[in-house]
Amino acid sequence: MLKTLTIAAAAACFVVPAQAASVADPYTSFIVLGDSLSDPGNFPQLTWELATGGAPFFDVPEDDPRTVNPEDGGTFSTGPVWADVLTTAFAAQLKPTLNTAVGGATADTAQGSVDLSAQQADAEAFLRTADAGSRPLMSYWFGANDIFQALAPNSTTNPFTASATAASNIADSIERSITLHSVTDFLVMNLPSFDLIPLFNGADDTTKTNVRLVSDFFNTSLVAELGAAELSNVNITVLDVNALFSEVLADPSALGYVNVTDACVTTDNSGQVPVRIDTCAAPDTYLFIDNVHPTAAAHARIGDAASAALAPVPLPAGVWLLLGGLGALALRKRAT
């Protein structure tokens, strides 16, 4: 029996028309596990205000059905996150969705109540219901917080060890979903090279090289773990977010970006609580809203990329040629 592991270059969705078919067509439900990059408003607003001195960039209504525990939270962006693109497609077909992602979450199961293991439990509770249907789609986007914590000045954890552990835990979670709940379809996101994010704009060349090596190591480890896992009759799509960011940086103006290196929001981090100093006039022309999070415009493009990577119908021949040029790769392996 075959395992399909697809590594999809994401940039194709920026230059081709949207497909007539919906990404939701083949699936019965959509489940999201992740951190702030996928959080649709699950992070409590009060907690965010106390930690940062300001409300989330985009407030989510208290009764928004996307949230797991509606509590007037907000996304870590200027609007909806990438997962909302897919959630909207599923909602249009009256198919249920569950987003367990929470800002600050890690893939390391020893980190706390919002880690991957806790979200896995919520997902499994959903998978045991009839709402999940016979063919749920599960997405995973973790790893950034694991690495950030390991890079902290007081950390005793090797960042490469943290990367490897995060990748391994994601693969273990997928295997668990397959074994216990017969899930066959997964979307997994990798990370952009950390030397490209505003957090390290002022770092020296050695630091930038080191953070790039760590994030690249996570991406390599993730594919290796997924490829080595003893899985059969499953489809795993790895969305190459790193390739997407690289393509944007190569020609930002072609996609409507004015600034792809700096944060839209600048803060004073000298005190115990960051204080917002300024917000750019046109956030959607920026790639980053803050030092690590994409703007809503960037999230929308990531969501479109995910939809294209999960295309339920064959794409035009020209698109596959473009994907080939960007390095898309599909591997079929027999499970041992």
Residue pairs with C-beta under 8 A, 6 or more apart in sequence:
1 232
1 233
1 334
1 335
2 232
2 233
2 332
2 333
2 334
2 335
3 231
3 232
3 233
3 234
3 236
3 332
3 333
3 334
3 335
4 234
4 235
4 236
4 330
4 331
4 332
5 223
5 226
5 227
5 236
5 238
5 330
5 331
5 332
5 333
6 235
6 236
6 237
6 238
6 309
6 328
6 329
6 330
6 331
7 223
7 238
7 240
7 328
7 329
7 330
7 331
8 237
8 238
8 239
8 240
8 305
8 308
8 309
8 323
8 328
9 240
9 243
9 244
9 323
9 326
9 327
9 328
10 239
10 240
10 241
10 243
10 244
10 247
10 302
10 305
10 306
10 308
10 309
11 243
11 244
11 247
11 248
11 305
11 326
12 305
12 308
12 315
12 319
12 322
12 323
12 326
12 328
13 301
13 304
13 305
13 307
13 308
14 247
14 255
14 301
14 304
14 305
15 322
16 308
16 315
16 316
16 318
16 319
16 322
18 304
18 307
19 307
19 308
19 311
19 313
19 315
21 311
21 312
21 313
22 89
22 92
22 93
22 312
23 86
23 89
23 306
23 307
23 310
23 311
23 312
24 30
24 86
24 89
24 90
24 92
24 93
24 95
25 93
25 312
26 135
26 185
26 312
27 90
27 95
27 133
27 135
27 136
27 137
27 185
28 95
28 132
28 133
28 134
28 135
28 136
29 90
29 95
29 96
29 97
29 98
29 126
29 131
29 132
29 133
29 136
29 137
30 86
30 87
30 90
30 95
30 96
30 97
30 98
30 136
30 137
30 139
31 97
31 98
31 99
31 100
31 123
31 126
31 127
31 132
31 136
31 137
31 138
31 139
32 38
32 40
32 83
32 87
32 97
32 98
32 99
32 100
32 101
32 138
32 139
33 100
33 101
33 116
33 119
33 120
33 123
33 138
33 139
33 140
33 141
33 142
33 173
34 83
34 100
34 101
34 105
34 119
34 139
34 140
34 141
34 142
34 189
35 101
35 102
35 103
35 104
35 105
35 106
35 141
35 142
35 144
35 145
36 43
36 76
36 101
36 102
36 103
36 104
36 105
36 293
37 76
37 81
37 82
37 101
37 141
37 144
37 189
37 293
37 294
38 81
38 82
38 83
38 99
38 101
38 139
38 141
39 73
39 75
39 76
39 81
39 99
39 101
39 102
39 103
40 60
40 64
40 66
40 67
40 75
40 80
40 81
40 83
40 84
40 87
40 99
40 101
41 56
41 59
41 60
41 64
41 66
41 67
41 70
41 73
41 74
41 75
42 67
42 68
42 69
42 73
42 99
42 100
42 101
42 102
42 103
43 56
43 73
43 74
43 76
43 102
43 103
43 104
44 71
44 72
44 73
45 55
45 56
45 59
45 71
45 72
45 73
45 74
48 54
48 55
48 56
48 73
48 74
48 103
49 55
50 273
51 273
52 273
52 274
53 273
53 274
53 275
53 276
54 274
54 276
55 74
56 73
56 74
56 75
56 76
57 74
57 75
57 76
57 77
57 78
57 265
57 289
57 290
58 74
58 75
58 77
58 78
58 79
58 80
58 296
59 72
59 73
59 74
60 66
60 67
60 72
60 73
60 74
60 75
61 72
62 70
62 71
62 72
63 70
64 70
66 84
66 87
66 97
66 99
67 73
67 99
68 98
68 99
68 100
68 122
75 81
75 296
76 103
76 289
76 290
76 293
77 289
77 293
77 294
77 295
77 296
77 299
78 264
78 283
78 284
78 289
78 295
78 296
78 297
79 295
79 296
79 299
80 296
80 299
80 300
81 296
81 299
81 303
82 299
82 300
82 302
82 303
82 306
83 99
83 101
83 139
83 303
84 299
84 303
85 299
85 300
85 302
85 303
85 304
85 306
85 307
86 97
86 139
86 303
86 306
86 307
87 97
87 99
89 307
90 96
90 97
91 97
95 133
96 131
96 132
96 133
98 122
98 123
98 126
100 119
100 122
100 123
101 119
101 141
102 114
102 119
104 114
104 145
105 111
105 114
105 115
105 116
105 119
105 142
105 145
106 112
106 115
106 116
106 142
106 145
106 146
106 149
106 166
107 115
107 116
107 142
107 143
107 146
107 165
107 166
107 167
107 169
107 170
108 115
108 116
108 146
108 162
108 165
108 166
108 169
109 115
109 116
109 117
109 169
111 145
111 146
111 149
112 118
116 140
116 142
116 169
116 170
116 173
117 173
120 173
120 176
120 177
123 138
123 177
124 177
124 180
124 181
126 132
127 136
127 177
127 180
127 181
127 183
128 181
132 181
135 184
135 185
136 183
136 185
137 185
137 186
137 187
137 310
138 174
138 177
138 183
138 185
138 186
138 187
139 186
139 187
139 188
139 189
139 306
140 170
140 173
140 174
140 186
140 187
140 188
140 189
141 188
141 189
142 166
142 169
142 170
143 163
143 166
143 167
143 170
143 190
143 191
143 218
143 222
144 191
144 292
146 162
146 163
146 165
146 166
147 159
147 162
147 163
147 166
147 191
147 194
147 214
147 215
147 218
148 292
149 155
149 157
149 162
150 157
150 158
150 159
150 161
150 162
150 163
150 214
151 159
151 211
151 214
159 210
159 214
160 214
160 217
163 214
163 215
163 217
163 218
163 221
164 217
164 218
164 221
166 218
167 218
167 221
167 222
167 224
167 225
168 221
168 225
170 188
170 222
170 225
170 226
171 222
171 225
171 226
171 228
171 229
174 186
174 188
174 226
174 229
174 231
174 236
175 229
175 230
175 231
177 183
177 186
178 184
178 231
178 234
183 234
184 233
184 234
184 235
185 234
185 235
186 234
186 235
186 236
186 237
187 237
187 239
187 306
187 309
187 310
188 222
188 226
188 236
188 237
188 238
188 239
189 238
189 239
189 241
189 306
190 218
190 219
190 222
190 223
190 238
190 239
190 240
190 241
190 242
191 215
191 218
191 219
191 241
191 242
192 215
192 241
192 242
192 244
192 245
192 246
193 211
193 212
193 215
193 216
193 242
193 245
193 246
194 200
194 211
194 212
194 214
194 215
195 203
195 208
195 209
195 211
195 212
195 215
196 245
196 246
196 249
197 288
197 291
197 292
198 261
198 262
198 263
198 288
198 290
198 291
198 292
199 291
199 292
200 207
200 208
200 211
201 261
201 262
203 211
215 242
216 242
219 242
222 238
223 238
226 236
226 238
227 331
227 333
230 335
230 336
231 335
232 335
237 309
237 310
239 302
239 305
239 306
239 309
240 327
240 328
241 302
241 305
243 326
243 327
244 301
244 302
244 305
245 287
247 326
248 255
248 257
248 260
248 287
248 298
248 301
249 260
252 258
252 259
252 260
252 287
255 301
256 284
256 285
256 297
257 285
257 286
257 287
258 282
258 285
258 286
259 280
259 285
259 286
259 287
260 286
260 287
260 288
261 287
262 286
262 288
263 286
263 288
263 289
263 290
263 291
264 279
264 280
264 283
264 286
264 288
264 289
264 290
264 295
265 276
265 278
265 279
265 280
265 289
265 290
266 276
266 277
266 278
266 279
267 274
267 275
267 276
267 277
267 290
268 274
268 275
268 277
280 286
283 289
283 295
283 296
283 297
284 295
284 296
284 297
285 297
286 295
287 294
287 295
287 298
288 294
288 295
288 298
289 295
289 296
294 302
308 315
